[in-house]
Amino acid sequence: MVKVKTFGSQLKVFHVKEELDALDKQVNDFIKENKVDKVISVSDTTTASVEGGTIGVIRVIAYE
């Protein structure tokens, strides 16, 4: 059965690299802790402020 999990992270100016690394770690830890055998898809999208600046990222994984 295919399952979907969503992760999110705020992005702050001058800290994006560290925040994306933390998001990667969070996703990898989830995969390891839940013994995911097969990742079907990974998708990232950004969220924006009213002014149009990128303020966050949402990562969705589909897995079995």
Sequence and secondary structure as in RCSB ss.txt:
>XXXX:A:sequence
MVKVKTFGSQLKVFHVKEELDALDKQVNDFIKENKVDKVISVSDTTTASVEGGTIGVIRVIAYE
>XXXX:A:secstr
  EEEEEEEE  TT HHHHHHHHHHHHHHHHHHTT   EEEEEEEEEE TTS EEEEEEEEEE 
